[in-house]
């Protein structure tokens, strides 16, 4: 589901003219959050 959402949101962001740097930062934040969630699941 997450990959589908990313594929759908990227063209929308490009069309709306969102800064690429902001997009990359948000993607990195999403990756950090997901890896953090995986770590917490492993600890649980």
PDB file as gemmi writes it, atoms N, CA and C in Angstrom:
CRYST1    1.000    1.000    1.000  90.00  90.00  90.00 P 1                      
ATOM      1  N   UNK A   1       0.833  -1.202   0.000  1.00  0.00           N  
ATOM      2  CA  UNK A   1       0.000   0.000   0.000  1.00  0.00           C  
ATOM      3  C   UNK A   1       0.876   1.264   0.000  1.00  0.00           C  
ATOM      4  N   UNK A   2       1.916   1.277   0.823  1.00  0.00           N  
ATOM      5  CA  UNK A   2       2.750   2.474   0.928  1.00  0.00           C  
ATOM      6  C   UNK A   2       3.395   2.809  -0.409  1.00  0.00           C  
ATOM      7  N   UNK A   3       3.878   1.775  -1.133  1.00  0.00           N  
ATOM      8  CA  UNK A   3       4.520   2.029  -2.418  1.00  0.00           C  
ATOM      9  C   UNK A   3       3.515   2.618  -3.398  1.00  0.00           C  
ATOM     10  N   UNK A   4       2.285   2.099  -3.384  1.00  0.00           N  
ATOM     11  CA  UNK A   4       1.253   2.640  -4.274  1.00  0.00           C  
ATOM     12  C   UNK A   4       0.967   4.088  -3.943  1.00  0.00           C  
ATOM     13  N   UNK A   5       0.910   4.408  -2.652  1.00  0.00           N  
ATOM     14  CA  UNK A   5       0.649   5.793  -2.241  1.00  0.00           C  
ATOM     15  C   UNK A   5       1.775   6.706  -2.708  1.00  0.00           C  
ATOM     16  N   UNK A   6       3.018   6.257  -2.579  1.00  0.00           N  
ATOM     17  CA  UNK A   6       4.150   7.072  -3.014  1.00  0.00           C  
ATOM     18  C   UNK A   6       4.075   7.309  -4.514  1.00  0.00           C  
ATOM     19  N   UNK A   7       3.778   6.228  -5.277  1.00  0.00           N  
ATOM     20  CA  UNK A   7       3.695   6.350  -6.732  1.00  0.00           C  
ATOM     21  C   UNK A   7       2.601   7.339  -7.114  1.00  0.00           C  
ATOM     22  N   UNK A   8       1.509   7.359  -6.344  1.00  0.00           N  
ATOM     23  CA  UNK A   8       0.407   8.274  -6.659  1.00  0.00           C  
ATOM     24  C   UNK A   8       0.729   9.701  -6.229  1.00  0.00           C  
ATOM     25  N   UNK A   9       1.424   9.867  -5.116  1.00  0.00           N  
ATOM     26  CA  UNK A   9       1.642  11.217  -4.588  1.00  0.00           C  
ATOM     27  C   UNK A   9       2.760  11.954  -5.319  1.00  0.00           C  
ATOM     28  N   UNK A  10       3.760  11.231  -5.831  1.00  0.00           N  
ATOM     29  CA  UNK A  10       4.886  11.900  -6.480  1.00  0.00           C  
ATOM     30  C   UNK A  10       4.432  12.736  -7.685  1.00  0.00           C  
ATOM     31  N   UNK A  11       3.651  12.200  -8.630  1.00  0.00           N  
ATOM     32  CA  UNK A  11       3.215  13.038  -9.761  1.00  0.00           C  
ATOM     33  C   UNK A  11       2.350  14.209  -9.318  1.00  0.00           C  
ATOM     34  N   UNK A  12       1.523  13.999  -8.301  1.00  0.00           N  
ATOM     35  CA  UNK A  12       0.692  15.104  -7.793  1.00  0.00           C  
ATOM     36  C   UNK A  12       1.578  16.218  -7.261  1.00  0.00           C  
ATOM     37  N   UNK A  13       2.632  15.853  -6.514  1.00  0.00           N  
ATOM     38  CA  UNK A  13       3.545  16.863  -5.984  1.00  0.00           C  
ATOM     39  C   UNK A  13       4.254  17.593  -7.117  1.00  0.00           C  
ATOM     40  N   UNK A  14       4.641  16.847  -8.155  1.00  0.00           N  
ATOM     41  CA  UNK A  14       5.314  17.482  -9.283  1.00  0.00           C  
ATOM     42  C   UNK A  14       4.372  18.447  -9.985  1.00  0.00           C  
ATOM     43  N   UNK A  15       3.112  18.053 -10.140  1.00  0.00           N  
ATOM     44  CA  UNK A  15       2.141  18.908 -10.818  1.00  0.00           C  
ATOM     45  C   UNK A  15       1.887  20.173 -10.006  1.00  0.00           C  
ATOM     46  N   UNK A  16       1.786  20.026  -8.687  1.00  0.00           N  
ATOM     47  CA  UNK A  16       1.498  21.181  -7.844  1.00  0.00           C  
ATOM     48  C   UNK A  16       2.745  22.050  -7.663  1.00  0.00           C  
ATOM     49  N   UNK A  17       3.902  21.564  -8.074  1.00  0.00           N  
ATOM     50  CA  UNK A  17       5.109  22.380  -8.036  1.00  0.00           C  
ATOM     51  C   UNK A  17       5.762  22.428  -6.668  1.00  0.00           C  
ATOM     52  N   UNK A  18       5.619  21.358  -5.908  1.00  0.00           N  
ATOM     53  CA  UNK A  18       6.289  21.315  -4.601  1.00  0.00           C  
ATOM     54  C   UNK A  18       7.797  21.179  -4.826  1.00  0.00           C  
ATOM     55  N   UNK A  19       8.560  21.860  -3.982  1.00  0.00           N  
ATOM     56  CA  UNK A  19      10.018  21.828  -4.115  1.00  0.00           C  
ATOM     57  C   UNK A  19      10.533  20.393  -3.987  1.00  0.00           C  
ATOM     58  N   UNK A  20      11.456  20.018  -4.877  1.00  0.00           N  
ATOM     59  CA  UNK A  20      11.995  18.653  -4.865  1.00  0.00           C  
ATOM     60  C   UNK A  20      12.736  18.370  -3.566  1.00  0.00           C  
ATOM     61  N   UNK A  21      13.413  19.371  -3.028  1.00  0.00           N  
ATOM     62  CA  UNK A  21      14.151  19.161  -1.782  1.00  0.00           C  
ATOM     63  C   UNK A  21      13.195  18.773  -0.654  1.00  0.00           C  
ATOM     64  N   UNK A  22      12.052  19.461  -0.579  1.00  0.00           N  
ATOM     65  CA  UNK A  22      11.074  19.138   0.456  1.00  0.00           C  
ATOM     66  C   UNK A  22      10.565  17.714   0.263  1.00  0.00           C  
ATOM     67  N   UNK A  23      10.340  17.322  -0.998  1.00  0.00           N  
ATOM     68  CA  UNK A  23       9.844  15.981  -1.292  1.00  0.00           C  
ATOM     69  C   UNK A  23      10.857  14.936  -0.836  1.00  0.00           C  
ATOM     70  N   UNK A  24      12.128  15.158  -1.174  1.00  0.00           N  
ATOM     71  CA  UNK A  24      13.176  14.200  -0.792  1.00  0.00           C  
ATOM     72  C   UNK A  24      13.279  14.117   0.728  1.00  0.00           C  
ATOM     73  N   UNK A  25      13.200  15.280   1.404  1.00  0.00           N  
ATOM     74  CA  UNK A  25      13.279  15.276   2.862  1.00  0.00           C  
ATOM     75  C   UNK A  25      12.128  14.480   3.460  1.00  0.00           C  
ATOM     76  N   UNK A  26      10.919  14.683   2.915  1.00  0.00           N  
ATOM     77  CA  UNK A  26       9.765  13.959   3.454  1.00  0.00           C  
ATOM     78  C   UNK A  26       9.923  12.460   3.217  1.00  0.00           C  
ATOM     79  N   UNK A  27      10.448  12.072   2.040  1.00  0.00           N  
ATOM     80  CA  UNK A  27      10.656  10.651   1.764  1.00  0.00           C  
ATOM     81  C   UNK A  27      11.675  10.063   2.740  1.00  0.00           C  
ATOM     82  N   UNK A  28      12.745  10.819   3.006  1.00  0.00           N  
ATOM     83  CA  UNK A  28      13.751  10.341   3.957  1.00  0.00           C  
ATOM     84  C   UNK A  28      13.146  10.198   5.347  1.00  0.00           C  
ATOM     85  N   UNK A  29      12.298  11.156   5.724  1.00  0.00           N  
ATOM     86  CA  UNK A  29      11.649  11.077   7.036  1.00  0.00           C  
ATOM     87  C   UNK A  29      10.771   9.838   7.100  1.00  0.00           C  
ATOM     88  N   UNK A  30      10.031   9.565   6.006  1.00  0.00           N  
ATOM     89  CA  UNK A  30       9.158   8.388   5.977  1.00  0.00           C  
ATOM     90  C   UNK A  30      10.002   7.125   6.134  1.00  0.00           C  
ATOM     91  N   UNK A  31      11.149   7.076   5.428  1.00  0.00           N  
ATOM     92  CA  UNK A  31      12.021   5.905   5.531  1.00  0.00           C  
ATOM     93  C   UNK A  31      12.537   5.744   6.957  1.00  0.00           C  
ATOM     94  N   UNK A  32      12.945   6.857   7.579  1.00  0.00           N  
ATOM     95  CA  UNK A  32      13.455   6.787   8.952  1.00  0.00           C  
ATOM     96  C   UNK A  32      12.370   6.297   9.899  1.00  0.00           C  
ATOM     97  N   UNK A  33      11.150   6.804   9.719  1.00  0.00           N  
ATOM     98  CA  UNK A  33      10.048   6.406  10.592  1.00  0.00           C  
ATOM     99  C   UNK A  33       9.751   4.926  10.418  1.00  0.00           C  
ATOM    100  N   UNK A  34       9.724   4.456   9.153  1.00  0.00           N  
ATOM    101  CA  UNK A  34       9.402   3.050   8.914  1.00  0.00           C  
ATOM    102  C   UNK A  34      10.479   2.145   9.506  1.00  0.00           C  
ATOM    103  N   UNK A  35      11.754   2.526   9.342  1.00  0.00           N  
ATOM    104  CA  UNK A  35      12.837   1.707   9.915  1.00  0.00           C  
ATOM    105  C   UNK A  35      12.754   1.732  11.438  1.00  0.00           C  
ATOM    106  N   UNK A  36      12.384   2.884  11.999  1.00  0.00           N  
ATOM    107  CA  UNK A  36      12.233   2.979  13.452  1.00  0.00           C  
ATOM    108  C   UNK A  36      11.101   2.081  13.934  1.00  0.00           C  
ATOM    109  N   UNK A  37       9.983   2.065  13.182  1.00  0.00           N  
ATOM    110  CA  UNK A  37       8.862   1.198  13.540  1.00  0.00           C  
ATOM    111  C   UNK A  37       9.282  -0.267  13.488  1.00  0.00           C  
ATOM    112  N   UNK A  38      10.066  -0.617  12.463  1.00  0.00           N  
ATOM    113  CA  UNK A  38      10.526  -2.009  12.342  1.00  0.00           C  
ATOM    114  C   UNK A  38      11.376  -2.367  13.562  1.00  0.00           C  
ATOM    115  N   UNK A  39      12.231  -1.437  13.992  1.00  0.00           N  
ATOM    116  CA  UNK A  39      13.086  -1.717  15.153  1.00  0.00           C  
ATOM    117  C   UNK A  39      12.239  -1.928  16.406  1.00  0.00           C  
ATOM    118  N   UNK A  40      11.199  -1.105  16.573  1.00  0.00           N  
ATOM    119  CA  UNK A  40      10.359  -1.248  17.761  1.00  0.00           C  
ATOM    120  C   UNK A  40       9.608  -2.576  17.714  1.00  0.00           C  
ATOM    121  N   UNK A  41       9.175  -2.978  16.503  1.00  0.00           N  
ATOM    122  CA  UNK A  41       8.492  -4.268  16.381  1.00  0.00           C  
ATOM    123  C   UNK A  41       9.442  -5.398  16.765  1.00  0.00           C  
ATOM    124  N   UNK A  42      10.701  -5.293  16.332  1.00  0.00           N  
ATOM    125  CA  UNK A  42      11.679  -6.336  16.659  1.00  0.00           C  
ATOM    126  C   UNK A  42      11.879  -6.396  18.178  1.00  0.00           C  
ATOM    127  N   UNK A  43      11.936  -5.216  18.819  1.00  0.00           N  
ATOM    128  CA  UNK A  43      12.114  -5.192  20.270  1.00  0.00           C  
ATOM    129  C   UNK A  43      10.911  -5.811  20.975  1.00  0.00           C  
ATOM    130  N   UNK A  44       9.708  -5.556  20.445  1.00  0.00           N  
ATOM    131  CA  UNK A  44       8.514  -6.119  21.062  1.00  0.00           C  
ATOM    132  C   UNK A  44       8.491  -7.630  20.827  1.00  0.00           C  
TER     133      UNK A  44                                                      
END                                                                             
